[in-house]
Amino acid sequence: KKDPTLSGKIKVQFTIQPSGRVSMARVIENTMRSPAVARCIESQVKRWRFPKPSGGDVTIAYPFFFKPSS
């Protein structure tokens, strides 16, 4: 809301534990001009819960794309 012109990609790598909880999340790519947005996304991903994966930990890298509001 503070800057409706922000755009770019933030890619977050995170690990899902056998319990379904996220044990690690970190931004691995950030083309936006806002480190605060990257930190916010990272902290929210750490709170996510998933169905229990079979076979142990699962590590994922997921991109979030943002474009300016119209």
LOVO-142185 format. One line per field, with one value per residue (C-alpha): residue number from 0; x, y, z; residue in three letters. Coordinates in nm, 2 decimals. Last residue first. Example, Ala and Ser with C-alpha at 12.3 -4.5 7.8 and 13.67 -1.06 7.14 Angstrom:
<sites>
resi <- (1 0)
xx <- (1.37 1.23)
yy <- (-0.11 -0.45)
zz <- (0.71 0.78)
resn <- (SER ALA)
</sites>
This chain:
<sites>
resi <- (69 68 67 66 65 64 63 62 61 60 59 58 57 56 55 54 53 52 51 50 49 48 47 46 45 44 43 42 41 40 39 38 37 36 35 34 33 32 31 30 29 28 27 26 25 24 23 22 21 20 19 18 17 16 15 14 13 12 11 10 9 8 7 6 5 4 3 2 1 0)
xx <- (-0.38 -0.16 0.20 0.31 0.44 0.57 0.63 0.88 0.89 1.21 1.11 1.29 1.11 1.21 1.13 0.99 0.62 0.52 0.28 0.02 0.15 0.17 0.28 0.43 0.79 0.63 0.50 0.84 0.99 0.71 0.76 1.14 1.10 0.85 1.09 1.38 1.18 1.32 1.21 1.43 1.48 1.62 1.72 1.48 1.50 1.26 1.36 1.17 0.83 0.59 0.43 0.55 0.79 0.96 0.89 1.20 1.18 1.35 1.18 1.19 1.09 1.01 0.94 0.71 0.65 0.45 0.18 0.43 0.29 0.00)
yy <- (-0.03 -0.20 -0.25 -0.61 -0.87 -1.23 -1.48 -1.75 -2.08 -2.28 -2.61 -2.83 -3.15 -3.32 -3.69 -3.96 -3.88 -3.52 -3.43 -3.19 -2.84 -2.56 -2.20 -1.98 -1.97 -1.86 -1.55 -1.45 -1.48 -1.28 -1.00 -1.00 -0.97 -0.69 -0.50 -0.55 -0.34 -0.25 -0.57 -0.81 -1.04 -1.39 -1.65 -1.53 -1.77 -2.01 -2.29 -2.54 -2.51 -2.75 -3.05 -3.29 -3.45 -3.11 -2.87 -2.67 -2.33 -2.14 -1.81 -1.63 -1.26 -1.13 -0.78 -0.48 -0.19 0.10 0.08 0.20 0.24 0.00)
zz <- (-1.14 -0.89 -0.99 -1.05 -0.81 -0.88 -0.60 -0.69 -0.50 -0.42 -0.24 0.00 0.12 0.45 0.49 0.26 0.27 0.32 0.60 0.47 0.49 0.75 0.68 0.95 0.80 0.48 0.66 0.78 0.44 0.28 0.53 0.49 0.11 0.15 0.38 0.14 -0.10 -0.45 -0.60 -0.79 -0.49 -0.52 -0.26 0.02 0.31 0.48 0.72 0.93 0.77 0.95 0.78 1.05 0.80 0.78 0.49 0.38 0.22 -0.06 -0.14 -0.47 -0.48 -0.82 -0.94 -0.90 -0.66 -0.81 -0.54 -0.28 0.08 0.00)
resn <- (SER SER PRO LYS PHE PHE PHE PRO TYR ALA ILE THR VAL ASP GLY GLY SER PRO LYS PRO PHE ARG TRP ARG LYS VAL GLN SER GLU ILE CYS ARG ALA VAL ALA PRO SER ARG MET THR ASN GLU ILE VAL ARG ALA MET SER VAL ARG GLY SER PRO GLN ILE THR PHE GLN VAL LYS ILE LYS GLY SER LEU THR PRO ASP LYS LYS)
</sites>
